[in-house]
Amino acid sequence: MRPVSDYARAGRRPPTLIGVGGIAWSGDSAVVYSTLLGSCIAVCLWDKMAMKGGLIHFLLAKAPSEDCDDTRYGEVSLPLLVNNLCAVGCMKHRLQAIVAGGADLLSNMQPIGTENTEFALEWLRKAGIPIIKKDYGGSNARRVRFYPTTGLCEITTIEGATAPPRG
């Protein structure tokens, strides 16, 4: 028997997978973005009036240099997403944010997830973009599905994706 996704049964396109360093935005009601997160952060931005939104998936908060344009870094990808949304009719003062990810999966390593989360929260605060939903931290991976025209965001904890025991 051939597996069929819930999306195919409903006659819809499957989600567009956004990987590390990915950035995407749309006003198409058929579009759904999906990403998998461990210590990485996904920030979804949505403008209710424009009915458009976008998602970034960043690996680390700070870029290694000022002239870096690599979207794997939050300080590069966050302003880029805002600028691209504004270029297609969104207004910065109407944007709302959803933040997910930032798990500290490995107990014997630097708390990258925590650092990423703190960066995203502080960047959004300084930009004046309110957070309407958040699911971050802990030691579990997450799956995010974001519908950019409605702002709906489904965040699922992935069972069994926990950090190894300390010690």
C-alpha positions as a LaTeX table, in Angstrom:
\begin{tabular}{lrrr}
\hline
Residue & $x$ (\AA) & $y$ (\AA) & $z$ (\AA) \\
\hline
Met1 & 0.00 & 0.00 & 0.00 \\
Arg2 & 1.30 & 3.43 & $-0.93$ \\
Pro3 & 1.27 & 6.02 & 1.89 \\
Val4 & $-0.84$ & 9.12 & 1.32 \\
Ser5 & $-0.50$ & 12.28 & 3.37 \\
Asp6 & $-3.43$ & 14.01 & 5.01 \\
Tyr7 & $-2.83$ & 16.88 & 2.61 \\
Ala8 & $-3.25$ & 14.67 & $-0.46$ \\
Arg9 & $-6.49$ & 13.21 & 0.92 \\
Ala10 & $-7.84$ & 16.72 & 1.46 \\
Gly11 & $-6.88$ & 17.74 & $-2.08$ \\
Arg12 & $-4.27$ & 20.24 & $-0.92$ \\
Arg13 & $-0.61$ & 20.69 & $-1.73$ \\
Pro14 & 1.82 & 19.27 & 0.84 \\
Pro15 & 3.68 & 21.77 & 3.04 \\
Thr16 & 6.78 & 23.48 & 1.72 \\
Leu17 & 9.71 & 22.36 & 3.88 \\
Ile18 & 11.88 & 25.21 & 5.13 \\
Gly19 & 15.35 & 24.03 & 6.13 \\
Val20 & 18.14 & 25.65 & 8.13 \\
Gly21 & 18.74 & 29.16 & 6.82 \\
Gly22 & 15.43 & 29.06 & 5.00 \\
Ile23 & 13.29 & 32.13 & 4.59 \\
Ala24 & 9.91 & 32.19 & 2.86 \\
Trp25 & 6.86 & 34.43 & 2.65 \\
Ser26 & 3.54 & 34.27 & 0.84 \\
Gly27 & 0.02 & 35.58 & 0.51 \\
Asp28 & $-1.22$ & 32.42 & $-1.23$ \\
Ser29 & $-3.88$ & 30.64 & 0.83 \\
Ala30 & $-2.77$ & 27.25 & $-0.54$ \\
Val31 & 0.74 & 27.62 & 0.92 \\
Val32 & 1.76 & 25.91 & 4.16 \\
Tyr33 & 5.31 & 26.06 & 5.49 \\
Ser34 & 6.79 & 23.30 & 7.63 \\
Thr35 & 10.07 & 23.02 & 9.48 \\
Leu36 & 11.76 & 20.78 & 12.06 \\
Leu37 & 13.59 & 22.36 & 14.97 \\
Gly38 & 15.99 & 21.32 & 17.65 \\
Ser39 & 18.16 & 24.16 & 18.97 \\
Cys40 & 17.27 & 26.24 & 15.91 \\
Ile41 & 14.55 & 28.88 & 16.04 \\
Ala42 & 11.61 & 29.43 & 13.72 \\
Val43 & 10.06 & 32.87 & 13.71 \\
Cys44 & 6.78 & 33.25 & 11.86 \\
Leu45 & 5.60 & 36.78 & 11.10 \\
Trp46 & 2.06 & 37.57 & 10.05 \\
Asp47 & 0.11 & 40.66 & 8.99 \\
Lys48 & $-3.62$ & 40.05 & 9.54 \\
Met49 & $-4.73$ & 42.98 & 7.34 \\
Ala50 & $-2.51$ & 42.05 & 4.39 \\
Met51 & $-3.21$ & 38.34 & 4.92 \\
Lys52 & 0.45 & 37.55 & 4.31 \\
Gly53 & 3.14 & 36.00 & 6.40 \\
Gly54 & 6.51 & 34.37 & 6.38 \\
Leu55 & 8.85 & 32.08 & 8.27 \\
Ile56 & 12.56 & 31.90 & 8.96 \\
His57 & 14.57 & 29.01 & 10.38 \\
Phe58 & 17.88 & 30.12 & 11.84 \\
Leu59 & 20.74 & 28.07 & 13.28 \\
Leu60 & 22.65 & 30.63 & 15.36 \\
Ala61 & 21.82 & 34.09 & 16.65 \\
Lys62 & 24.91 & 36.11 & 15.74 \\
Ala63 & 26.71 & 36.20 & 12.40 \\
Pro64 & 30.53 & 35.84 & 12.44 \\
Ser65 & 31.03 & 39.27 & 10.84 \\
Glu66 & 29.13 & 42.49 & 10.08 \\
Asp67 & 29.16 & 41.92 & 6.32 \\
Cys68 & 27.77 & 38.37 & 6.56 \\
Asp69 & 24.61 & 37.78 & 4.52 \\
Asp70 & 24.08 & 34.13 & 5.51 \\
Thr71 & 20.45 & 33.56 & 6.53 \\
Arg72 & 21.48 & 30.78 & 8.92 \\
Tyr73 & 22.03 & 33.62 & 11.40 \\
Gly74 & 19.11 & 35.29 & 13.13 \\
Glu75 & 20.59 & 38.77 & 12.95 \\
Val76 & 20.60 & 38.40 & 9.15 \\
Ser77 & 17.35 & 36.53 & 8.56 \\
Leu78 & 14.99 & 38.42 & 10.92 \\
Pro79 & 15.40 & 41.88 & 9.33 \\
Leu80 & 15.40 & 40.28 & 5.87 \\
Leu81 & 12.02 & 38.64 & 6.50 \\
Val82 & 10.55 & 41.91 & 7.80 \\
Asn83 & 11.87 & 43.81 & 4.76 \\
Asn84 & 10.53 & 41.23 & 2.30 \\
Leu85 & 7.09 & 41.18 & 3.95 \\
Cys86 & 6.95 & 44.98 & 3.84 \\
Ala87 & 7.94 & 44.88 & 0.16 \\
Val88 & 4.84 & 42.80 & $-0.63$ \\
Gly89 & 2.33 & 44.96 & 1.24 \\
Cys90 & 2.69 & 44.14 & 4.92 \\
Met91 & 3.27 & 46.90 & 7.44 \\
Lys92 & 5.83 & 46.48 & 10.18 \\
His93 & 3.57 & 47.94 & 12.89 \\
Arg94 & 0.93 & 45.28 & 12.08 \\
Leu95 & 3.29 & 42.27 & 12.17 \\
Gln96 & 2.77 & 39.66 & 14.86 \\
Ala97 & 5.27 & 36.93 & 15.72 \\
Ile98 & 5.26 & 33.27 & 16.62 \\
Val99 & 8.48 & 31.85 & 18.08 \\
Ala100 & 9.29 & 28.13 & 18.31 \\
Gly101 & 12.29 & 25.88 & 18.87 \\
Gly102 & 15.33 & 26.70 & 20.92 \\
Ala103 & 15.64 & 23.36 & 22.67 \\
Asp104 & 18.88 & 22.47 & 24.43 \\
Leu105 & 19.07 & 18.92 & 23.10 \\
Leu106 & 22.53 & 17.95 & 24.34 \\
Ser107 & 23.20 & 18.39 & 28.04 \\
Asn108 & 26.98 & 18.38 & 27.60 \\
Met109 & 27.10 & 21.26 & 25.11 \\
Gln110 & 26.72 & 25.03 & 25.14 \\
Pro111 & 23.03 & 26.01 & 25.52 \\
Ile112 & 22.64 & 27.11 & 21.87 \\
Gly113 & 18.86 & 26.80 & 21.98 \\
Thr114 & 18.61 & 29.13 & 24.95 \\
Glu115 & 20.94 & 31.66 & 23.29 \\
Asn116 & 18.92 & 31.53 & 20.06 \\
Thr117 & 15.65 & 32.01 & 21.95 \\
Glu118 & 16.95 & 34.96 & 23.95 \\
Phe119 & 18.21 & 36.60 & 20.76 \\
Ala120 & 14.89 & 36.17 & 18.91 \\
Leu121 & 12.82 & 37.47 & 21.82 \\
Glu122 & 15.06 & 40.51 & 22.30 \\
Trp123 & 15.18 & 41.29 & 18.55 \\
Leu124 & 11.39 & 41.18 & 18.29 \\
Arg125 & 11.04 & 43.33 & 21.43 \\
Lys126 & 13.38 & 45.99 & 20.02 \\
Ala127 & 11.58 & 45.88 & 16.66 \\
Gly128 & 8.24 & 46.40 & 18.42 \\
Ile129 & 6.76 & 43.17 & 17.04 \\
Pro130 & 4.46 & 41.46 & 19.57 \\
Ile131 & 4.69 & 37.72 & 20.11 \\
Ile132 & 1.26 & 36.09 & 19.91 \\
Lys133 & 2.37 & 32.48 & 20.36 \\
Lys134 & 5.50 & 30.84 & 21.67 \\
Asp135 & 6.75 & 27.32 & 22.27 \\
Tyr136 & 10.47 & 27.18 & 22.99 \\
Gly137 & 13.10 & 25.78 & 25.30 \\
Gly138 & 13.20 & 22.46 & 27.06 \\
Ser139 & 14.89 & 19.46 & 25.54 \\
Asn140 & 12.45 & 18.31 & 22.84 \\
Ala141 & 12.51 & 18.90 & 19.13 \\
Arg142 & 9.48 & 20.44 & 17.45 \\
Arg143 & 7.67 & 20.46 & 14.13 \\
Val144 & 6.12 & 23.73 & 12.99 \\
Arg145 & 3.42 & 24.15 & 10.36 \\
Phe146 & 2.60 & 27.75 & 9.47 \\
Tyr147 & $-0.23$ & 29.01 & 7.27 \\
Pro148 & 0.94 & 32.46 & 6.15 \\
Thr149 & $-2.43$ & 33.92 & 5.11 \\
Thr150 & $-4.26$ & 33.06 & 8.34 \\
Gly151 & $-1.44$ & 33.17 & 10.90 \\
Leu152 & $-2.36$ & 29.69 & 12.10 \\
Cys153 & 0.68 & 27.91 & 13.48 \\
Glu154 & 0.68 & 24.29 & 14.62 \\
Ile155 & 3.63 & 23.40 & 16.86 \\
Thr156 & 4.10 & 19.74 & 17.70 \\
Thr157 & 6.59 & 18.32 & 20.18 \\
Ile158 & 8.39 & 15.36 & 18.68 \\
Glu159 & 8.19 & 12.42 & 21.07 \\
Gly160 & 11.47 & 10.70 & 21.88 \\
Ala161 & 13.61 & 13.59 & 20.69 \\
Thr162 & 14.97 & 14.41 & 24.12 \\
Ala163 & 18.41 & 15.18 & 25.39 \\
Pro164 & 20.50 & 12.32 & 26.74 \\
Pro165 & 20.62 & 12.04 & 30.54 \\
Arg166 & 23.22 & 14.14 & 32.33 \\
Gly167 & 26.08 & 12.43 & 33.98 \\
\hline
\end{tabular}
